[in-house]
Every structure is written in structure tokens, then in C-alpha cells.
Amino acid sequence: MVLVILFLLFVFSMFKNVIQAQGTKASRSEDGLRVMQLMKNPTGVRRYPDALPSLLRIMNEQTWAKLDTDPLFISELTDEQIFENPILYINCDDQTNLEFSAEENQALRRYMELGGFVYLDA
């Protein structure tokens, strides 16, 4: 768990530099940096609805990072909000299908080239 937290902090600092170089800002709320969560089927059953919020709470308690514990949900990787947020969380158990269209693959590739971080929770 400590390694995950340290790695996420490292990724956050890398993405922050990329954002500053591009002249844009990551999505921030009063509660901290917002993390996106992919839910391809927003009406589907979430097997672990508290997985990400509890991880974010722990990171807030044990690190200097300030993360919003209410994730921003997206249903497609082509959503423009993906380029405004440094961390994309995907809980594989909540997804019925992790196949992406060519456009989504391209968007994900671009997101990662810009320094975005994808955390797959299997």
C-alpha cells in the first residue's frame, strides 16, 4: 500500500509539471485534486463502490497530497475531462467489458503520453 501511495505521488508530481508546461490546470475542487473513475456502464452494478474513496481518504491521512474523495465518473475515454485530470482509476471488477474503440485507444495513448496515470485495480 505504501508503494502505491508513493508511486501515485510521484505520478502526480510528474503530471503537475506537464500541466504547467502546457499552461493548463488539473481539475481541482475545494477538497483537493479530483481523480477520475471509468464506469463504462454508469447504471451497472459496482462491486466495490468504496474502493477508490477509501484509498483517497488514506492518502489524505498519510501523505501531504490533498485528493477529493468524491471521484469524477466518466463513461468513455474520449471524454474531454480526461485531459484535465492526472489520475484515471479503473476497477476491473466493475467493468463488464474493457474493450475500447480505436478513438478511445488513441485518447488513452495521448493521455498517457502527456503524463496521465492509469491505476488498474484488479
C-alpha positions in Angstrom: 0.0 0.0 0.0 2.8 2.4 0.8 4.4 1.7 -2.6 1.1 2.5 -4.3 0.8 5.8 -2.4 4.4 6.7 -3.2 4.0 5.9 -6.8 0.8 7.9 -7.1 2.5 10.9 -5.5 5.4 10.6 -8.0 3.0 10.4 -10.9 1.1 13.4 -9.6 4.3 15.5 -9.4 5.2 14.4 -13.0 1.8 15.3 -14.3 1.8 18.6 -12.5 5.0 19.6 -14.4 3.4 18.6 -17.7 0.3 20.6 -16.9 2.4 23.7 -16.1 4.3 23.3 -19.3 1.1 23.2 -21.3 -0.4 26.2 -19.4 -3.5 24.2 -18.2 -4.6 23.3 -14.8 -5.7 20.0 -13.3 -9.3 19.8 -12.1 -9.3 20.9 -8.5 -12.1 21.3 -6.1 -12.0 22.8 -2.6 -11.4 19.2 -1.3 -8.3 18.6 -3.4 -7.3 17.1 -6.7 -10.1 15.2 -8.4 -9.5 11.6 -9.6 -11.5 10.2 -12.5 -13.1 6.8 -12.4 -14.1 4.9 -15.6 -17.5 3.4 -15.4 -18.3 2.2 -19.0 -21.8 1.3 -17.8 -22.9 4.0 -15.3 -26.1 2.1 -14.4 -24.1 -1.1 -13.8 -23.5 -2.8 -10.5 -20.5 -1.6 -8.7 -18.9 -4.5 -6.8 -16.6 -2.3 -4.7 -18.1 1.2 -4.5 -15.9 2.3 -1.7 -12.6 1.1 -3.1 -11.4 4.4 -4.6 -12.9 6.8 -2.0 -11.3 4.7 0.9 -7.9 4.8 -0.9 -8.1 8.5 -1.4 -9.0 9.0 2.3 -6.0 7.0 3.3 -3.8 9.0 1.0 -5.1 12.3 2.5 -4.5 11.0 6.0 -1.0 9.6 5.4 0.6 11.9 2.8 0.8 15.6 2.0 -1.5 15.1 -1.0 -4.9 16.6 -0.9 -7.3 14.5 -3.0 -11.0 14.9 -3.4 -12.6 11.7 -2.1 -15.5 12.0 -4.5 -14.3 10.7 -7.9 -15.3 12.2 -11.2 -17.0 9.5 -13.2 -16.5 9.2 -16.9 -18.1 6.5 -19.2 -15.8 6.9 -22.2 -12.1 7.6 -22.6 -12.9 10.1 -25.3 -14.4 12.4 -22.6 -12.5 15.7 -22.8 -12.3 15.8 -19.0 -9.7 13.1 -19.2 -7.1 15.7 -20.2 -7.9 17.9 -17.2 -7.2 15.2 -14.5 -3.9 13.5 -13.8 -5.2 10.2 -12.4 -7.6 7.7 -14.0 -8.8 4.9 -11.9 -10.3 1.7 -13.4 -11.7 -1.0 -11.2 -11.7 -4.0 -13.4 -14.3 -5.9 -11.4 -16.8 -3.1 -12.0 -16.4 -3.3 -15.8 -18.3 -5.8 -17.9 -16.0 -5.2 -20.8 -12.7 -3.5 -21.1 -12.5 -3.4 -24.9 -12.0 0.1 -26.2 -12.8 1.7 -29.6 -10.0 3.0 -31.8 -10.8 6.5 -30.7 -10.7 5.6 -27.0 -7.3 3.8 -27.5 -6.0 6.9 -29.2 -7.3 9.1 -26.4 -5.8 6.9 -23.7 -2.4 6.8 -25.5 -2.4 10.6 -25.7 -3.4 10.9 -22.1 -0.5 8.7 -21.0 1.9 10.5 -23.4 1.0 13.7 -21.6 1.8 12.2 -18.2 -1.5 10.9 -17.2 -1.6 7.9 -14.8 -3.9 4.9 -15.1 -4.4 2.9 -12.0 -6.0 -0.5 -12.8 -7.5 -2.1 -9.7 -7.9 -5.8 -10.4 
